[in-house]
Amino acid sequence: MKINTMPIKKSKKPAKLEKPLEKISQEKGPTGKYFYSIGKRKTAVAQVRIYPVNKAIDDGSCNGKKISDYFTIMRLRDLIKSPLVNTGNEEKFDMNIKVSGGGINSQAEAIRLGISRALVKYEPSLRKQLKDLGFLTRDSRIVERKKPGLKKARRAPQWAKR
C-alpha cells in the first residue's frame, strides 16, 4: 500500500491592515435613559423608546428615518403623536422607533400603542387619561385564516343545482 506524501503548499495570508476599520454607528438618535415599550396592531409590531429631554430636537426617528419622512401622510403623523399631544408631553420626549410588518396604517397604530405604554411607564398617573382616550387598548382584530375547501376564510365555492 502506497501513501501519498505530497508536500503541502503554504497559502498566502491576507495583508494586515495598518489601521483597524472604524465601526460606524448606524443607529443615530438620542442616548441615555429611556422608557421602552412594544405596540402591536394586526401583524405590525413597533418597538418604541422614548427619551425624556428638556426640549425635543426633532420629531424622532422611525427605522432610521425621520418620522415625517417615514410617514408622509399627515393623518398618520398626527395619529402617532396623539398620546403625547393629549397628555401635554409633545416637546418633552425624543423617540426612537423600530417597526415591522403590516401596512402603513397598522404600523402607525402600533406605534401609538407603544408610545402610550411607554408614557405610562414614565408617569403612571397618565394611565387614566390615556385609557379614557382608548390609547391603551390593543386592537386585536387580525385577518381570519383560510379554511380548506373554501376559496377564502368563509367564501365557499359557488353552488349549482344542476
HUWOMO-V205091 format. One line per field, one symbol per residue. psi: psi as a letter, one per 20 degrees, with the letter a starting at -180 (. if undefined). A space follows every 10 residues. Layout:
BEGIN
psi = ???
END
This chain:
BEGIN
psi = pppomqqppp qpqqpqqgpq ppppohoqaq rbprpqrpqq pdjpppoppp oprgppgajr qolirqhhhg niphhhghgg ihhgghikkh jiqqqoppqq raahghgghh gggggghhhh hgnhiigggh ghijijppoj prpqqpqqiq hbgioqqppp g.
END
